[in-house]
Amino acid sequence: AAEAADTGAVRRRIAAEVAAPLAGLIRNTIEGRPIRDGVAVAIVGRPNVGKSSLMNRLLGKERSIVTEVPGTTRDVVEDRFYLEGLEFYLQDTAGLHPSPDMVERIGMAKTLESSGLSDLVLLVIEAHRPIGAEDLRIYEQVGSKPLILILNKIDLWQGPGDGTDLPAGWRTHPCVRLSALTGSGIDELRSELVRTACDDLPATDALIPNLRQKSLMERALAAATAADADLERNAGPELVAVNLTLAADCIAEILGTRAGDDILEAIFSRFCIGK
């Protein structure tokens, strides 16, 4: 009975003090990637809806070429800016529409690739025009991503109300009405970018491991889990020690130290595993 109690105590400590913290840190690596690497934001929409103007307005500089000619942007234009401590990685993409132009089609393929890999999509439509078939097709391609609807060119809206009537399925997304030309509504977009990007992030004071650390943590967690399984089936202490040593070594590598024999000696002296 005493042996079972000692083994149970060790298993509980492995679960609470090793496995659970490691699992939480591994989750932080995935969920906290935008904090560590930046939030990838793809700006998509039909040609000439103001994507490049919007990028320039957010960056506060002329990064993308802006003309009245549809299809000016034929490749993905990229730049970074910061909001409230978060880095945003902006991608101005080629306008999506049917085109016989080979170069444009290549640019549009890159647009879809960029939007697929992005953390967040800004879908730009024109506030003063009804939503058309091309807008609907684009939404079908990107609507499954975290998305903010941008109703641009509100400076051209002449009617009553506040602009474009959105399809019912679109109303689940945040929507910002703005003018990339005048800057009206840009502050609201900046706030929405931060709010949307932070929805699923861990607490800002959480430790966010890098990929090397994550790999070591996964190995440590696997070893600790194996040690727990050894204890459950009453394996000899030397088998438990192998996995505990591996877990300790992985953690020591992360910390830049080396696990010594004193760690295992302390474990076995306190819990009498297998005795």
C-alpha positions in Angstrom: 0.0 0.0 0.0 2.8 2.4 0.9 4.5 1.6 -2.4 1.3 2.3 -4.3 0.9 5.6 -2.5 4.5 6.6 -3.2 4.1 5.8 -6.9 0.8 7.6 -7.1 2.4 10.7 -5.5 5.2 10.7 -8.2 2.6 10.3 -11.0 0.6 13.2 -9.6 3.7 15.4 -9.5 4.7 14.4 -13.0 1.2 15.4 -14.3 1.0 18.6 -12.3 4.5 19.9 -12.3 5.9 18.6 -15.6 3.3 17.5 -18.1 0.7 20.2 -17.6 3.2 23.2 -17.7 4.9 21.7 -20.8 1.6 21.2 -22.6 0.6 24.8 -21.8 3.9 26.2 -23.1 3.6 24.1 -26.3 0.2 25.6 -26.8 1.6 29.1 -26.4 4.1 28.4 -29.2 1.3 27.8 -31.6 -1.2 30.4 -30.3 1.5 33.0 -29.6 3.2 32.8 -33.0 1.6 36.2 -34.1 3.1 37.9 -31.1 6.6 36.4 -31.8 6.6 36.5 -35.7 4.0 39.2 -36.5 0.4 39.0 -37.8 0.2 38.2 -41.5 -2.6 40.3 -43.1 -3.6 39.9 -46.7 -5.5 42.8 -48.4 -7.7 41.3 -51.1 -10.6 42.4 -53.4 -11.5 43.3 -56.9 -9.1 45.5 -59.0 -9.3 49.3 -58.2 -11.3 49.0 -54.9 -8.5 50.8 -53.1 -6.3 48.0 -51.7 -3.0 49.8 -52.4 -4.3 53.1 -51.1 -5.4 51.3 -47.9 -2.0 49.7 -47.5 -0.3 53.1 -47.9 -2.6 54.7 -45.4 -2.0 52.0 -42.8 1.8 52.2 -43.3 1.8 56.0 -43.4 3.9 56.0 -46.5 3.7 55.4 -50.3 4.6 51.7 -50.5 2.2 50.5 -53.2 1.8 52.2 -56.6 -1.7 53.7 -56.9 -3.3 54.6 -60.2 -6.7 54.7 -61.8 -5.8 51.8 -64.0 -7.3 48.5 -62.7 -4.7 45.7 -62.3 -1.7 48.0 -61.4 -0.7 45.6 -58.6 0.4 42.4 -60.3 2.5 40.9 -57.5 2.3 40.7 -53.7 3.7 43.9 -52.1 4.8 43.5 -48.5 5.7 45.7 -45.6 5.4 45.8 -41.8 4.0 48.2 -39.2 3.3 48.1 -35.5 0.1 48.7 -33.4 0.0 48.5 -29.6 3.1 46.3 -29.5 2.0 43.9 -32.2 3.8 43.6 -35.5 1.5 43.4 -38.6 2.9 42.0 -41.8 0.8 43.6 -44.6 0.4 42.1 -48.1 -1.1 44.2 -50.8 -2.3 41.7 -53.4 -3.3 41.6 -57.1 -7.0 42.3 -57.7 -9.1 39.1 -58.3 -11.1 39.0 -61.5 -11.3 37.0 -64.7 -8.4 38.0 -67.0 -6.9 36.7 -70.2 -3.5 38.3 -69.2 -1.0 35.6 -68.2 0.9 37.9 -65.8 -2.3 39.0 -64.1 -3.4 35.4 -63.6 0.0 34.6 -62.0 -0.4 37.6 -59.7 -3.9 36.4 -58.8 -2.7 32.9 -58.0 -0.2 34.5 -55.6 -3.0 36.5 -54.1 -4.9 33.3 -53.2 -1.7 31.7 -51.9 -1.0 34.7 -49.7 -4.6 34.9 -48.3 -4.5 31.2 -47.6 -1.3 31.5 -45.5 -2.3 34.7 -43.8 -3.6 35.0 -40.2 -6.1 37.7 -41.2 -7.8 38.9 -44.4 -9.0 42.4 -45.2 -11.6 42.0 -47.9 -12.0 45.4 -49.6 -15.2 46.4 -51.4 -16.6 49.7 -52.5 -19.1 51.4 -50.2 -20.8 53.3 -53.0 -21.5 50.4 -55.2 -23.7 47.3 -54.8 -21.8 44.0 -54.1 -21.2 42.3 -57.4 -20.6 38.7 -58.6 -16.8 39.2 -58.4 -17.1 40.3 -54.7 -19.2 37.2 -54.0 -16.7 34.9 -55.7 -13.8 36.4 -53.7 -15.7 36.0 -50.5 -16.2 32.3 -51.3 -12.5 31.9 -51.6 -11.4 33.8 -48.4 -14.5 33.8 -46.2 -13.4 30.9 -44.1 -10.3 32.9 -42.8 -10.5 35.4 -39.9 -11.7 38.4 -41.9 -12.5 42.1 -41.6 -14.8 43.6 -44.2 -13.5 47.0 -45.5 -16.2 49.2 -47.1 -13.8 51.7 -48.8 -14.6 55.0 -50.6 -17.2 56.2 -48.2 -16.3 59.7 -49.4 -18.1 58.8 -52.6 -21.3 57.5 -50.9 -24.2 59.9 -51.8 -27.3 58.0 -50.7 -29.1 57.6 -47.3 -27.8 55.2 -44.7 -24.2 54.2 -44.4 -23.4 52.4 -47.7 -23.4 48.9 -49.1 -26.1 46.5 -47.9 -24.1 43.4 -46.9 -25.3 39.8 -47.6 -26.6 38.1 -44.5 -23.6 35.6 -44.4 -21.2 38.5 -44.4 -22.5 40.2 -41.2 -20.8 37.8 -38.9 -17.5 39.5 -39.7 -16.3 42.8 -38.3 -16.9 45.6 -40.7 -15.2 49.0 -41.0 -16.4 51.8 -43.3 -13.6 54.1 -44.3 -11.9 56.2 -46.9 -8.4 55.2 -47.7 -8.2 58.5 -49.7 -9.1 60.9 -46.9 -8.1 58.7 -43.9 -11.6 58.7 -42.4 -12.2 55.5 -40.5 -8.6 54.4 -40.5 -8.3 54.7 -36.7 -11.4 52.4 -36.3 -9.6 49.9 -38.6 -6.4 50.0 -36.6 -8.4 49.3 -33.4 -10.3 46.4 -35.1 -7.0 45.0 -36.4 -5.6 44.8 -32.8 -8.9 43.4 -31.4 -9.2 40.7 -34.1 -5.6 39.7 -33.9 -5.7 39.4 -30.1 -8.9 37.4 -29.9 -7.1 34.0 -29.7 -3.7 35.0 -28.4 -2.4 33.9 -25.0 -1.9 36.5 -22.2 0.6 39.1 -23.1 2.8 38.1 -20.2 2.8 34.4 -21.2 6.1 32.8 -22.1 6.1 32.1 -25.9 8.8 29.5 -26.8 10.5 29.5 -30.2 10.5 26.5 -32.5 13.7 25.0 -31.1 12.3 25.3 -27.6 9.0 23.8 -28.7 10.7 20.8 -30.1 12.6 20.2 -26.9 9.5 20.7 -24.8 7.6 18.1 -27.0 10.4 15.6 -26.4 10.4 16.4 -22.6 6.6 15.9 -22.5 6.8 12.6 -24.4 9.5 11.4 -22.0 7.5 12.5 -18.9 4.4 10.7 -20.3 6.5 7.6 -20.9 7.8 7.7 -17.3 4.2 8.0 -16.0 3.3 5.0 -18.1 6.2 3.1 -16.7 5.0 3.9 -13.2 1.5 2.8 -14.0 2.7 -0.6 -15.0 5.1 -0.9 -12.0 8.2 -1.0 -14.2 11.6 -1.1 -12.5 13.1 2.2 -11.4 15.9 2.0 -13.9 13.3 2.2 -16.8 11.5 5.1 -15.1 14.9 6.8 -14.7 15.7 6.6 -18.4 12.6 8.7 -19.4 12.9 11.1 -16.4 16.6 11.7 -17.4 15.6 12.4 -21.0 12.9 14.9 -19.8 15.3 16.6 -17.5 18.0 16.8 -20.2 15.6 18.4 -22.7 14.5 21.0 -20.1 18.1 21.6 -19.1 19.0 22.2 -22.8 16.3 24.9 -23.0 17.6 26.6 -19.8 21.2 26.3 -20.9 22.2 24.0 -18.0 22.9 20.3 -17.7 20.9 17.9 -15.6 23.0 16.1 -13.1 22.7 12.8 -11.3 21.5 14.7 -8.2 18.1 15.3 -9.9 17.3 11.6 -10.1 18.8 10.9 -6.7 16.5 13.4 -5.2 13.5 11.9 -7.0 14.2 8.4 -5.9 15.1 9.3 -2.3 11.8 11.1 -1.8 9.4 8.7 -3.5 11.0 5.3 -3.3 10.0 4.3 -6.7 9.7 0.5 -7.2 11.0 -0.3 -3.7 
